[in-house]
Amino acid sequence: MRFFIPLILLIGSAVFVSNAAHAQLWLKDREEGEGPGFKLGKSLVLHTGLGVEFGADSNVNYTKDNVPAGRFRLTPYVDVASRSAQRMESNDVSVQQVMPTAIFRFGLAAFYDRYFGSHEQEFRKYNTKTNPFGVNSHLSFTVLPERKVSLFGGFSYLKTLEPYETNSDAQNKHNVVPYLGIRIMPGGGTLTIEPKYRLDLLVFDDPIVGRDSNRIAHEVSLSTNWKIFPKTALISNVMFRPTVYFGDYAANVDSYPLRSWIGAQGLIFENLGFRALVGYGVGFYEKASSFEGLIGDLAVMFHMSRVSHMTVGMKRDFVDSFYANYYIMNGGYMSMERMFVGRFLLKAEGNLFKRNYAFDYGYKVTEYGGSKTTTEANTTDRVDVWLTLNFLAELRATSWLSFHMSLKIWKDISDFAYDKTTEYDDNSEPVLFETEYAEFTKAEFLVGARGHF
């Protein structure tokens, strides 16, 4: 049975790719907590479900004003997937166990997210037009799986209001990500080589925001995994990700970041694993302030049982930014999952990162449709400390019904401020600003239930 984590997506921290970490977490993980499903012929299975949540949000607008609100979210979803060999073996003994020609999974979820309370005028944008409605869909497939040469690919689409990087970009946006790759496994799978292409398109509904921040990235990568011992592998990755901002008044500069990683991952003991990566990154930007330096990722994994594990790690990387050329992030992350008597799940995730933003060209951030620095910030460089914490407790009452309680906390510690545009003239030029501070604290508490079939 797969588990359900009904938390909204925080778009914007980078291990969790500082880029739209992109979707409610339970939507990403629901394959681990779904019901038995409905057979569609001999090779497909249909899963469907409905999640209902109520709760409170301490800071709807991600600002220092701390405007509170109640929350109601309704999330129906449907998945269609290839039946696994285990599922076919246990449910249909007449099906001959042969290696499939192709496997795939398609999922579609829609959510209605409504805010309510005495301060409704201050968060009206979340409840107007189509804003309360979101979509999260995905497709993944592999042709000729487990062969010496396989083709794999997929597609995802996310519509959300959640902020991408910091508080000021809580705008309605569409993220489209198709990808395609080849998996080569010569020598019986000891060595795996994967060239891959991934497109990442981000488009904002608001034409003023879109002309500044609409962008498209073309990511090309080559990764390898070489099993030098039965439970240890050498891994490497090289990735080039040119990003182009195509709005009429693009506030950002086009970038051409290149990263290379090498390292190892595996088990030290039966219950203790590791991942150690070191690399070098170079970021080329059209307006000064290029990046060049070491990057790395070090993690220790504790495997208490088949259904209980914990990861603790630290990471250094650089990330393209909407508010500068890039920011350098240094910090740590953790995740823990523990199952009790097969029915009660506890889960915790967290990360703490320091972000050093790179401002070397003539202005901090353009004034058009977005922001520029103010004297209140009293700094020539922006440094944020970004903290996120997630907690989940879920009771799996039956094979088709679960109850849950969740808490999510965001904290951005920063002395930075924006001159946010509040009024435009007839030519869409900014004429009036108000100061908006980057620092905020936000907590979200939800209780709910999910039916899954």
VEXKOLFI-698104 format. One record per residue (C-alpha): residue number from 1; residue in three letters; x, y, z. Coordinates in Angstrom, 3 decimals, decimal comma, padded with zeros to 6 digits. Example, Ala and Ser with C-alpha at 12.3 -4.5 7.8 and 13.67 -1.06 7.14 Angstrom:
! VEXKOLFI-698104
<1 'Ala' <012,300 -004,500 007,800>>
<2 'Ser' <013,670 -001,060 007,140>>
//
This chain:
! VEXKOLFI-698104
<1 'Met' <000,000 000,000 000,000>>
<2 'Arg' <001,423 003,320 -001,008>>
<3 'Phe' <001,535 006,284 001,247>>
<4 'Phe' <-000,048 009,682 000,942>>
<5 'Ile' <001,713 012,854 001,978>>
<6 'Pro' <-000,765 015,681 001,614>>
<7 'Leu' <001,525 018,657 001,739>>
<8 'Ile' <001,588 021,452 -000,783>>
<9 'Leu' <004,646 021,930 -002,825>>
<10 'Leu' <007,234 024,400 -001,765>>
<11 'Ile' <008,713 025,618 -004,986>>
<12 'Gly' <012,022 026,920 -004,446>>
<13 'Ser' <014,670 025,089 -002,505>>
<14 'Ala' <017,353 023,496 -004,478>>
<15 'Val' <018,066 020,118 -003,285>>
<16 'Phe' <014,810 019,593 -003,797>>
<17 'Val' <015,865 021,302 -006,690>>
<18 'Ser' <015,525 024,725 -005,695>>
<19 'Asn' <013,546 024,758 -008,799>>
<20 'Ala' <010,091 023,972 -008,384>>
<21 'Ala' <010,291 021,070 -006,352>>
<22 'His' <007,196 020,727 -008,141>>
<23 'Ala' <004,040 019,224 -006,768>>
<24 'Gln' <002,389 018,102 -003,606>>
<25 'Leu' <004,684 015,505 -002,091>>
<26 'Trp' <001,993 012,869 -001,820>>
<27 'Leu' <001,351 013,157 -005,539>>
<28 'Lys' <004,996 012,350 -006,160>>
<29 'Asp' <004,987 009,396 -003,741>>
<30 'Arg' <001,491 007,954 -004,066>>
<31 'Glu' <002,783 004,883 -005,929>>
<32 'Glu' <003,945 003,672 -002,503>>
<33 'Gly' <000,476 003,890 -000,939>>
<34 'Glu' <-002,203 003,069 -003,466>>
<35 'Gly' <-004,887 000,408 -003,273>>
<36 'Pro' <-005,218 -002,817 -005,255>>
<37 'Gly' <-006,600 -001,033 -008,316>>
<38 'Phe' <-008,732 -002,318 -011,169>>
<39 'Lys' <-007,349 -004,622 -013,861>>
<40 'Leu' <-007,542 -003,357 -017,443>>
<41 'Gly' <-006,861 -006,472 -019,441>>
<42 'Lys' <-003,843 -008,633 -018,618>>
<43 'Ser' <-001,134 -005,990 -018,434>>
<44 'Leu' <-002,625 -002,735 -017,088>>
<45 'Val' <-004,044 -001,599 -013,775>>
<46 'Leu' <-006,090 001,505 -012,939>>
<47 'His' <-005,721 003,301 -009,592>>
<48 'Thr' <-007,903 006,153 -008,458>>
<49 'Gly' <-008,282 008,146 -005,280>>
<50 'Leu' <-009,636 011,235 -003,553>>
<51 'Gly' <-007,944 013,283 -000,845>>
<52 'Val' <-009,760 015,776 001,425>>
<53 'Glu' <-007,863 018,147 003,740>>
<54 'Phe' <-008,677 020,936 006,198>>
<55 'Gly' <-006,243 023,101 008,090>>
<56 'Ala' <-004,686 026,452 008,809>>
<57 'Asp' <-001,994 028,585 007,180>>
<58 'Ser' <-000,164 031,167 009,303>>
<59 'Asn' <001,142 033,277 006,412>>
<60 'Val' <-000,760 033,021 003,144>>
<61 'Asn' <001,255 035,644 001,239>>
<62 'Tyr' <004,772 034,620 002,351>>
<63 'Thr' <005,439 038,080 003,832>>
<64 'Lys' <006,328 039,681 007,155>>
<65 'Asp' <002,652 040,710 007,510>>
<66 'Asn' <001,728 037,130 008,565>>
<67 'Val' <-001,799 037,096 007,132>>
<68 'Pro' <-003,498 033,898 008,439>>
<69 'Ala' <-006,172 031,811 006,722>>
<70 'Gly' <-008,056 028,559 006,887>>
<71 'Arg' <-007,452 025,980 004,160>>
<72 'Phe' <-009,594 023,459 002,333>>
<73 'Arg' <-008,144 021,253 -000,379>>
<74 'Leu' <-009,811 018,579 -002,491>>
<75 'Thr' <-007,607 016,368 -004,677>>
<76 'Pro' <-008,961 013,658 -006,992>>
<77 'Tyr' <-006,440 011,660 -009,001>>
<78 'Val' <-006,166 008,714 -011,361>>
<79 'Asp' <-003,184 006,549 -012,382>>
<80 'Val' <-002,813 003,935 -015,116>>
<81 'Ala' <000,242 001,684 -014,989>>
<82 'Ser' <001,729 -001,519 -016,281>>
<83 'Arg' <001,150 -004,424 -013,940>>
<84 'Ser' <004,320 -005,507 -012,184>>
<85 'Ala' <005,577 -009,062 -012,428>>
<86 'Gln' <004,824 -009,558 -008,720>>
<87 'Arg' <001,261 -008,296 -009,133>>
<88 'Met' <000,632 -010,544 -012,136>>
<89 'Glu' <002,219 -013,530 -010,413>>
<90 'Ser' <000,123 -013,152 -007,257>>
<91 'Asn' <-003,148 -012,241 -008,966>>
<92 'Asp' <-003,132 -014,147 -012,228>>
<93 'Val' <-001,202 -017,410 -012,337>>
<94 'Ser' <-002,211 -017,896 -015,960>>
<95 'Val' <-000,020 -015,001 -017,061>>
<96 'Gln' <003,349 -016,260 -018,224>>
<97 'Gln' <006,204 -014,394 -016,592>>
<98 'Val' <008,149 -012,939 -019,492>>
<99 'Met' <010,164 -009,769 -019,676>>
<100 'Pro' <007,788 -007,049 -020,957>>
<101 'Thr' <008,472 -005,104 -024,118>>
<102 'Ala' <007,501 -001,845 -022,431>>
<103 'Ile' <006,406 -000,539 -019,045>>
<104 'Phe' <004,771 002,781 -018,312>>
<105 'Arg' <002,875 004,824 -015,733>>
<106 'Phe' <000,564 007,788 -016,297>>
<107 'Gly' <-000,923 009,917 -013,536>>
<108 'Leu' <-003,288 012,876 -013,485>>
<109 'Ala' <-004,281 014,830 -010,389>>
<110 'Ala' <-006,363 017,986 -010,066>>
<111 'Phe' <-006,676 019,949 -006,856>>
<112 'Tyr' <-009,024 022,629 -005,591>>
<113 'Asp' <-007,241 024,731 -002,947>>
<114 'Arg' <-009,416 027,304 -001,148>>
<115 'Tyr' <-008,365 029,889 001,450>>
<116 'Phe' <-010,899 031,439 003,829>>
<117 'Gly' <-010,956 033,740 006,859>>
<118 'Ser' <-011,500 037,286 008,080>>
<119 'His' <-008,545 038,644 006,037>>
<120 'Glu' <-009,847 037,364 002,692>>
<121 'Gln' <-009,306 040,709 000,939>>
<122 'Glu' <-005,553 040,315 001,532>>
<123 'Phe' <-005,296 036,922 -000,171>>
<124 'Arg' <-008,003 037,309 -002,788>>
<125 'Lys' <-005,675 036,412 -005,654>>
<126 'Tyr' <-005,604 032,811 -004,426>>
<127 'Asn' <-009,392 032,487 -004,686>>
<128 'Thr' <-010,126 034,372 -007,927>>
<129 'Lys' <-010,552 033,155 -011,504>>
<130 'Thr' <-008,847 029,768 -012,010>>
<131 'Asn' <-006,241 030,249 -009,280>>
<132 'Pro' <-007,712 027,788 -006,742>>
<133 'Phe' <-007,438 025,021 -009,343>>
<134 'Gly' <-004,173 023,196 -009,941>>
<135 'Val' <-003,049 020,297 -012,116>>
<136 'Asn' <-000,250 017,777 -011,666>>
<137 'Ser' <000,262 015,163 -014,369>>
<138 'His' <003,106 012,842 -015,229>>
<139 'Leu' <004,046 010,090 -017,662>>
<140 'Ser' <007,035 007,753 -017,516>>
<141 'Phe' <007,891 004,810 -019,764>>
<142 'Thr' <010,681 002,373 -020,614>>
<143 'Val' <010,908 000,434 -023,870>>
<144 'Leu' <012,820 -002,880 -023,675>>
<145 'Pro' <013,444 -002,671 -019,913>>
<146 'Glu' <016,361 -004,629 -018,415>>
<147 'Arg' <017,873 -005,180 -021,875>>
<148 'Lys' <021,362 -004,138 -022,894>>
<149 'Val' <019,845 -001,075 -024,597>>
<150 'Ser' <016,622 000,538 -023,371>>
<151 'Leu' <014,768 003,693 -024,272>>
<152 'Phe' <013,168 005,686 -021,441>>
<153 'Gly' <011,322 008,959 -021,228>>
<154 'Gly' <008,509 010,893 -019,704>>
<155 'Phe' <006,584 014,109 -019,324>>
<156 'Ser' <005,244 016,203 -016,456>>
<157 'Tyr' <002,975 019,240 -016,232>>
<158 'Leu' <002,330 021,305 -013,127>>
<159 'Lys' <000,044 024,320 -012,684>>
<160 'Thr' <000,497 025,984 -009,317>>
<161 'Leu' <000,577 029,269 -007,399>>
<162 'Glu' <003,337 028,159 -005,050>>
<163 'Pro' <006,522 030,294 -005,096>>
<164 'Tyr' <009,387 029,138 -007,245>>
<165 'Glu' <012,368 030,589 -005,410>>
<166 'Thr' <011,389 033,171 -002,790>>
<167 'Asn' <008,254 034,828 -001,494>>
<168 'Ser' <007,747 037,401 -004,255>>
<169 'Asp' <007,132 034,892 -007,076>>
<170 'Ala' <003,925 033,344 -005,673>>
<171 'Gln' <002,275 033,687 -009,075>>
<172 'Asn' <000,155 031,394 -011,218>>
<173 'Lys' <002,572 029,449 -013,395>>
<174 'His' <002,836 026,444 -015,714>>
<175 'Asn' <005,831 024,090 -015,696>>
<176 'Val' <006,221 021,624 -018,598>>
<177 'Val' <009,044 019,053 -018,493>>
<178 'Pro' <009,457 016,344 -021,179>>
<179 'Tyr' <012,577 014,135 -021,208>>
<180 'Leu' <014,046 011,271 -023,209>>
<181 'Gly' <017,082 009,056 -022,703>>
<182 'Ile' <018,877 005,829 -023,592>>
<183 'Arg' <020,032 003,290 -020,989>>
<184 'Ile' <022,972 001,133 -022,069>>
<185 'Met' <023,960 -001,842 -019,878>>
<186 'Pro' <026,808 -003,836 -021,386>>
<187 'Gly' <028,278 -006,745 -019,478>>
<188 'Gly' <025,135 -007,891 -017,723>>
<189 'Gly' <024,406 -004,611 -015,977>>
<190 'Thr' <027,717 -004,093 -014,203>>
<191 'Leu' <028,064 -000,829 -016,093>>
<192 'Thr' <025,140 001,494 -016,870>>
<193 'Ile' <025,477 004,486 -019,214>>
<194 'Glu' <022,627 006,983 -019,639>>
<195 'Pro' <022,640 009,911 -022,069>>
<196 'Lys' <019,543 012,061 -021,515>>
<197 'Tyr' <017,806 015,203 -022,794>>
<198 'Arg' <015,356 017,185 -020,653>>
<199 'Leu' <013,422 020,342 -021,544>>
<200 'Asp' <012,157 022,619 -018,751>>
<201 'Leu' <009,618 025,318 -019,688>>
<202 'Leu' <008,221 027,777 -017,128>>
<203 'Val' <005,478 030,243 -018,153>>
<204 'Phe' <003,617 032,723 -015,907>>
<205 'Asp' <-000,042 033,643 -016,432>>
<206 'Asp' <000,471 037,307 -015,540>>
<207 'Pro' <001,785 039,033 -018,713>>
<208 'Ile' <003,753 041,567 -016,644>>
<209 'Val' <005,514 038,829 -014,688>>
<210 'Gly' <005,833 036,659 -017,788>>
<211 'Arg' <007,648 039,277 -019,852>>
<212 'Asp' <010,315 039,314 -017,127>>
<213 'Ser' <010,574 035,687 -016,100>>
<214 'Asn' <009,268 033,227 -018,720>>
<215 'Arg' <012,107 030,869 -019,499>>
<216 'Ile' <013,114 027,630 -021,202>>
<217 'Ala' <016,053 025,353 -020,370>>
<218 'His' <017,581 022,593 -022,494>>
<219 'Glu' <019,380 020,094 -020,269>>
<220 'Val' <021,762 017,502 -021,740>>
<221 'Ser' <023,432 015,005 -019,423>>
<222 'Leu' <025,527 011,834 -019,410>>
<223 'Ser' <025,601 009,638 -016,310>>
<224 'Thr' <027,347 006,365 -015,500>>
<225 'Asn' <026,989 003,739 -012,768>>
<226 'Trp' <029,726 001,107 -012,459>>
<227 'Lys' <029,312 -001,659 -009,866>>
<228 'Ile' <032,807 -002,245 -008,559>>
<229 'Phe' <031,513 -004,394 -005,669>>
<230 'Pro' <028,173 -006,217 -005,219>>
<231 'Lys' <026,767 -003,341 -003,130>>
<232 'Thr' <028,965 -000,399 -004,137>>
<233 'Ala' <029,149 001,583 -007,379>>
<234 'Leu' <031,210 004,385 -008,842>>
<235 'Ile' <028,932 007,070 -010,284>>
<236 'Ser' <029,467 010,106 -012,482>>
<237 'Asn' <027,408 012,771 -014,195>>
<238 'Val' <028,092 015,608 -016,621>>
<239 'Met' <025,290 018,091 -017,282>>
<240 'Phe' <024,979 021,175 -019,487>>
<241 'Arg' <021,833 023,296 -019,006>>
<242 'Pro' <021,561 026,461 -021,142>>
<243 'Thr' <018,634 028,610 -019,966>>
<244 'Val' <017,015 031,346 -022,041>>
<245 'Tyr' <014,577 034,002 -020,757>>
<246 'Phe' <012,321 034,887 -023,676>>
<247 'Gly' <010,093 037,637 -022,259>>
<248 'Asp' <010,010 041,072 -023,940>>
<249 'Tyr' <011,594 042,715 -020,880>>
<250 'Ala' <013,486 039,760 -019,476>>
<251 'Ala' <014,660 040,666 -015,995>>
<252 'Asn' <017,114 037,789 -015,960>>
<253 'Val' <020,177 037,009 -017,991>>
<254 'Asp' <020,587 033,898 -020,124>>
<255 'Ser' <022,839 031,320 -018,500>>
<256 'Tyr' <024,990 028,372 -019,570>>
<257 'Pro' <025,856 026,324 -016,464>>
<258 'Leu' <028,020 023,197 -016,765>>
<259 'Arg' <028,455 020,660 -013,947>>
<260 'Ser' <030,477 017,470 -013,594>>
<261 'Trp' <030,274 015,029 -010,674>>
<262 'Ile' <032,134 011,853 -009,725>>
<263 'Gly' <031,895 009,702 -006,636>>
<264 'Ala' <030,600 006,494 -005,094>>
<265 'Gln' <027,517 005,158 -003,379>>
<266 'Gly' <026,706 001,880 -001,688>>
<267 'Leu' <026,640 -000,012 001,606>>
<268 'Ile' <029,372 000,061 004,252>>
<269 'Phe' <027,511 -002,430 006,446>>
<270 'Glu' <024,160 -004,162 005,995>>
<271 'Asn' <022,271 -001,243 007,588>>
<272 'Leu' <024,611 001,641 006,783>>
<273 'Gly' <024,988 003,235 003,349>>
<274 'Phe' <026,709 006,285 001,905>>
<275 'Arg' <026,848 008,646 -001,059>>
<276 'Ala' <029,927 010,781 -001,695>>
<277 'Leu' <030,128 013,076 -004,731>>
<278 'Val' <032,597 015,800 -005,618>>
<279 'Gly' <032,481 017,942 -008,709>>
<280 'Tyr' <033,262 021,167 -010,467>>
<281 'Gly' <030,802 023,690 -011,774>>
<282 'Val' <031,110 026,567 -014,225>>
<283 'Gly' <028,305 029,022 -014,920>>
<284 'Phe' <028,523 031,403 -017,856>>
<285 'Tyr' <026,187 034,410 -017,786>>
<286 'Glu' <025,638 037,170 -020,312>>
<287 'Lys' <026,183 039,897 -017,698>>
<288 'Ala' <029,287 039,300 -015,583>>
<289 'Ser' <029,279 037,413 -012,288>>
<290 'Ser' <030,031 033,961 -013,668>>
<291 'Phe' <030,496 031,033 -011,284>>
<292 'Glu' <033,466 028,687 -011,106>>
<293 'Gly' <034,181 026,401 -008,179>>
<294 'Leu' <033,823 023,114 -006,334>>
<295 'Ile' <030,458 021,454 -005,720>>
<296 'Gly' <029,696 018,351 -003,687>>
<297 'Asp' <027,167 016,094 -001,980>>
<298 'Leu' <027,872 013,824 001,011>>
<299 'Ala' <025,204 011,680 002,674>>
<300 'Val' <024,896 008,796 005,131>>
<301 'Met' <021,910 006,435 004,926>>
<302 'Phe' <020,657 004,330 007,832>>
<303 'His' <018,477 001,340 006,901>>
<304 'Met' <016,737 000,218 010,083>>
<305 'Ser' <014,436 -002,166 008,214>>
<306 'Arg' <012,835 -002,636 004,815>>
<307 'Val' <010,259 000,061 005,631>>
<308 'Ser' <012,283 002,319 007,963>>
<309 'His' <015,244 004,434 006,929>>
<310 'Met' <016,960 007,787 007,461>>
<311 'Thr' <019,304 009,971 005,374>>
<312 'Val' <021,494 012,815 006,632>>
<313 'Gly' <023,639 014,824 004,235>>
<314 'Met' <025,221 018,097 003,229>>
<315 'Lys' <025,525 019,760 -000,151>>
<316 'Arg' <027,205 022,619 -001,999>>
<317 'Asp' <026,013 023,763 -005,412>>
<318 'Phe' <025,099 026,843 -007,438>>
<319 'Val' <021,592 027,523 -008,729>>
<320 'Asp' <020,294 029,896 -011,410>>
<321 'Ser' <018,244 032,622 -009,754>>
<322 'Phe' <015,342 034,883 -010,677>>
<323 'Tyr' <016,865 037,652 -008,535>>
<324 'Ala' <020,514 037,499 -009,556>>
<325 'Asn' <022,680 035,505 -011,944>>
<326 'Tyr' <022,797 032,665 -009,431>>
<327 'Tyr' <023,120 031,859 -005,758>>
<328 'Ile' <025,605 029,544 -004,058>>
<329 'Met' <023,964 027,204 -001,578>>
<330 'Asn' <025,746 025,511 001,309>>
<331 'Gly' <023,949 023,462 003,922>>
<332 'Gly' <022,450 020,201 005,026>>
<333 'Tyr' <019,385 018,033 004,578>>
<334 'Met' <017,732 015,060 006,234>>
<335 'Ser' <014,841 012,675 005,729>>
<336 'Met' <013,384 009,947 007,910>>
<337 'Glu' <010,630 007,403 007,407>>
<338 'Arg' <009,455 004,872 009,988>>
<339 'Met' <006,605 002,359 009,709>>
<340 'Phe' <005,027 000,810 012,796>>
<341 'Val' <003,099 -002,509 012,660>>
<342 'Gly' <002,539 -002,021 008,959>>
<343 'Arg' <-000,142 000,639 009,468>>
<344 'Phe' <001,231 003,775 011,114>>
<345 'Leu' <003,719 005,904 009,176>>
<346 'Leu' <005,900 008,701 010,540>>
<347 'Lys' <007,856 010,806 008,089>>
<348 'Ala' <010,083 013,871 008,490>>
<349 'Glu' <012,078 015,919 005,990>>
<350 'Gly' <014,128 019,054 006,426>>
<351 'Asn' <016,832 021,202 004,914>>
<352 'Leu' <018,830 024,218 006,025>>
<353 'Phe' <020,791 026,162 003,395>>
<354 'Lys' <022,640 029,425 003,229>>
<355 'Arg' <022,175 031,205 -000,111>>
<356 'Asn' <024,749 033,741 -001,310>>
<357 'Tyr' <023,292 035,657 -004,254>>
<358 'Ala' <025,662 036,957 -006,932>>
<359 'Phe' <025,158 040,651 -007,800>>
<360 'Asp' <028,008 042,011 -009,863>>
<361 'Tyr' <026,338 043,930 -012,657>>
<362 'Gly' <024,849 047,398 -012,623>>
<363 'Tyr' <021,500 046,685 -010,949>>
<364 'Lys' <020,338 044,148 -008,421>>
<365 'Val' <017,047 043,137 -009,993>>
<366 'Thr' <015,171 044,911 -012,734>>
<367 'Glu' <012,260 047,145 -011,761>>
<368 'Tyr' <010,061 045,844 -014,595>>
<369 'Gly' <007,107 043,887 -013,278>>
<370 'Gly' <009,237 042,554 -010,507>>
<371 'Ser' <011,597 044,177 -008,116>>
<372 'Lys' <014,719 046,124 -007,414>>
<373 'Thr' <016,718 046,541 -004,244>>
<374 'Thr' <015,934 049,339 -001,816>>
<375 'Thr' <017,941 051,307 000,693>>
<376 'Glu' <016,071 049,492 003,469>>
<377 'Ala' <018,045 046,385 002,592>>
<378 'Asn' <021,255 048,291 003,408>>
<379 'Thr' <023,420 045,710 001,669>>
<380 'Thr' <025,270 045,260 -001,581>>
<381 'Asp' <024,950 041,491 -001,413>>
<382 'Arg' <021,985 039,309 -000,605>>
<383 'Val' <022,466 036,442 001,841>>
<384 'Asp' <019,470 034,325 002,878>>
<385 'Val' <019,199 031,405 005,269>>
<386 'Trp' <016,431 029,106 004,048>>
<387 'Leu' <014,829 026,469 006,297>>
<388 'Thr' <012,041 024,000 005,477>>
<389 'Leu' <010,628 021,268 007,722>>
<390 'Asn' <007,961 018,662 006,905>>
<391 'Phe' <006,268 016,246 009,281>>
<392 'Leu' <003,650 013,609 008,513>>
<393 'Ala' <001,746 011,073 010,621>>
<394 'Glu' <-000,532 008,698 008,708>>
<395 'Leu' <-002,765 005,837 009,809>>
<396 'Arg' <-003,573 003,311 007,113>>
<397 'Ala' <-006,912 002,134 008,422>>
<398 'Thr' <-007,693 -000,257 005,550>>
<399 'Ser' <-006,292 -001,153 002,145>>
<400 'Trp' <-008,338 001,717 000,668>>
<401 'Leu' <-008,603 004,339 003,457>>
<402 'Ser' <-005,943 006,436 005,226>>
<403 'Phe' <-006,043 009,296 007,752>>
<404 'His' <-003,231 011,782 008,166>>
<405 'Met' <-001,936 014,864 009,967>>
<406 'Ser' <000,862 017,048 008,590>>
<407 'Leu' <002,873 020,141 009,464>>
<408 'Lys' <005,099 022,154 007,153>>
<409 'Ile' <007,300 025,095 008,166>>
<410 'Trp' <009,156 027,595 005,967>>
<411 'Lys' <011,616 030,221 007,181>>
<412 'Asp' <013,590 032,693 005,060>>
<413 'Ile' <016,019 034,789 007,129>>
<414 'Ser' <017,124 037,784 005,057>>
<415 'Asp' <017,847 041,514 005,336>>
<416 'Phe' <016,889 042,026 001,698>>
<417 'Ala' <013,920 044,112 000,476>>
<418 'Tyr' <012,249 044,840 -002,858>>
<419 'Asp' <010,587 047,835 -004,437>>
<420 'Lys' <007,557 045,937 -005,667>>
<421 'Thr' <005,556 047,477 -008,508>>
<422 'Thr' <001,966 048,247 -007,472>>
<423 'Glu' <000,816 050,504 -010,318>>
<424 'Tyr' <001,571 050,807 -014,052>>
<425 'Asp' <000,877 053,541 -016,594>>
<426 'Asp' <-000,944 053,074 -019,894>>
<427 'Asn' <002,263 051,776 -021,482>>
<428 'Ser' <002,673 049,117 -018,771>>
<429 'Glu' <005,604 050,982 -017,270>>
<430 'Pro' <005,926 050,947 -013,456>>
<431 'Val' <005,009 054,236 -011,768>>
<432 'Leu' <004,398 053,273 -008,134>>
<433 'Phe' <006,261 050,938 -005,796>>
<434 'Glu' <005,956 049,640 -002,270>>
<435 'Thr' <008,636 047,978 -000,158>>
<436 'Glu' <008,380 044,232 000,279>>
<437 'Tyr' <010,808 042,384 002,538>>
<438 'Ala' <012,169 039,000 001,583>>
<439 'Glu' <012,140 037,615 005,125>>
<440 'Phe' <009,121 035,583 006,203>>
<441 'Thr' <007,999 032,684 008,398>>
<442 'Lys' <005,167 030,360 007,428>>
<443 'Ala' <003,541 027,285 009,004>>
<444 'Glu' <000,871 025,065 007,490>>
<445 'Phe' <-001,086 022,461 009,466>>
<446 'Leu' <-003,437 020,015 007,743>>
<447 'Val' <-005,578 017,032 008,717>>
<448 'Gly' <-007,369 014,861 006,240>>
<449 'Ala' <-008,271 011,529 004,764>>
<450 'Arg' <-007,710 009,741 001,500>>
<451 'Gly' <-009,575 006,997 -000,253>>
<452 'His' <-007,358 005,017 -002,636>>
<453 'Phe' <-008,330 002,134 -004,863>>
//
